[in-house]
Amino acid sequence: MTLQAGWAAVEITPPVGTDMGGYWGRPGPSLGIHDPLYGRVLVFELHGQRVGVISLDLVGLDADVAQQLCERISARIDSSPENLLLCATHTHSGPLSLSFRGMGEVPVEYVEGLAPMLIEAARQAVDGLAPCHLTTTSVDVEMAINRRAQLRTLPGGCDPAGLVPRQAHALQIATDAGSAVLVHYACHPVILGGANRLLSADWPGSMVGHIEQATGAELAMFINGACGDLKPPLGNADFDVVQQLGMVVGRAVVEGLSGSQPMLADVIGATHERIDLPLMDPPSALRTAAGASIDSLKLAIKKAAFSDDLSLRRVPEARLAWARELLSLPREAMRHQSFAIKALRIGKLRLIGLEGEIFARYQIDLEQHHELAWLCGYVGGCVGYIPTADEYDRGGYEIDDAYKVYPSVLMVSPDAETLVRASIERALATLG
């Protein structure tokens, strides 16, 4: 039998006035739409089995929401939830689709409305299934920089010489009727800063638009890599920079596609696993500090009650919510964080999906030892940052503060690295 593929896209832009995700303390909800947000679906079928990749222009999803979406979509396309890789691009200029502290209210009606829209897109993708052939390419891209500070005196507190996966990867799918392109690259979509209140896909939207225009592809879609410690070279910038940097990646991919290599696609498959990552033991000093901060946080919230700038209230509200949760949870409830790994195989290509903000070293190491293996972040839910063990002593936002924004109460411990790496290797071994 011959591999078949089909694809479709649906607009998922929320109403203006929706709270936005990505930055705690944004001064208010969305004021308009700069460019539409999309859900994109790519389905493969071989020997009666179907697997799919779904890319959403969202900051992320709660794990239970992602699971329900996969269950409903898979039922419609005669597949299984484990065979769907549901990926968020992690744009920080989309709606608040993940339960972050300090960013407002998750628009429940909007999130619930994603299911029928994505089900329809999946139905269209399945209806369009047709024999296909695949080509792949990997191209050098100089866009992302490592944002972790090694020397605090560096401008912007970033390490431009730090670890960065230097390549973008692309899979081109061609049928007699048309083509689609799946792009993988690791970089935070944060060119637009927290002051921006226009809905946007950020640089990935610019990138896929350029690829579609330049190649004539019916669909280009993006899945983010291990970008937990990576960002664009410019932040708090405008839409001209979004367009410019998106095209840096897009042009490189288009050039690479001109010399892409055929890939035999005689097998597809899927695997999944859920593991428990250890959490850092909360020292008594942390609990004491949380308790001592409550009164001052309450006062800050009270003082900001009548301000039009929501950031003055939301930041202390987020810290207060975290402090209360820390103090209320018994120690036995603070031991582990559930963590999912989902992986697909399409021919020789393996997509390894992790539900967190994965540090770049994981991807760099994977690509050094495994050909055509893409490490994908923000797959399913998003539990927060997953650093490598050597990063903890350096501290910084990703280690010391970000977990207070995420629904989790504590940071995963350095011991998590060994477990994550072992799970990745098991997924690769299972897929073959």
C-alpha angles and dihedrals in degrees: 000000000000126000112253129201138188135174144186142171134214130190113246101176110149124225118280109262093047116135112253129228133222105055124061111218098029106167095240148330126298116300100191149335121273096175131355124259121230143199111214125195129197119183129188127193130192131157091354094305122117129200128176145193120211122190121194127191090228136115090239145293136249110257095243092051091049091049092050090049091052091048094051096043095045091051089056095050098040096249135105132261090245090060094061124084105203108194132184117208088215096229109176091210098065131088125296094265095154125061098252119164116242099020103093130251127336106239097240095187091051094048091047089050092059092078100065091043094051092042089056091048090049090050090053090049092052092045087054096051110139137158110282144180125216135218129182137201139178120202135184113251126186103201115094122071130193108256098196113111117234093167114031090211093066113115110265091007091271136126108227090182094052129113112303129162100237100203139074116208129209137190116200117202117196130186130171088264101048147304144264132200126213113200128196122192134146118235136111113252093229105122087118109064133214093279091065113099100176117103112245143154087228117213097339089063091054091046098052091043091055093048092051092048096044098044103030090236114161089221138017118183135183134218119186123230134209095317102145092121098028132093140162117276090248127048136175084034134138136259093270088065090046089056093044098050094040088057091050088066095035095052092048091052093047091051090048093050090061088068100030119147126236115251123204110232106193097136140038128184148153140214136179140187137179120210136177116244116204117244126220112265107249107240115222088246090063092051091046092051091048091052093047092051097056098085094047091048091051090052092050090051091049092050091050096047095102099039122110089216104088092192090073089062105029098058095055089040090056093048091047092051091050093048092051092049092049092051095045099051119088116234093248089063092056101065107091145021118212111234130186131211119193123178138182133196122208109175106307093339117102121193112199111195123198125183100230149054098286122200118242097245090071091059095042092052092046093052092048093057104030127049117221094009115137120194109212126196130202092036113157104337129356119232096180135262122352106195127179114257095253092063098064098079089056092059116189133145096308092054105031107032118012095079088064088065096046121076089254117091100211138036120254112254128247088254088072092079094070092050094047093049092048091051091051091052092049090052091051092048092050093049091047 
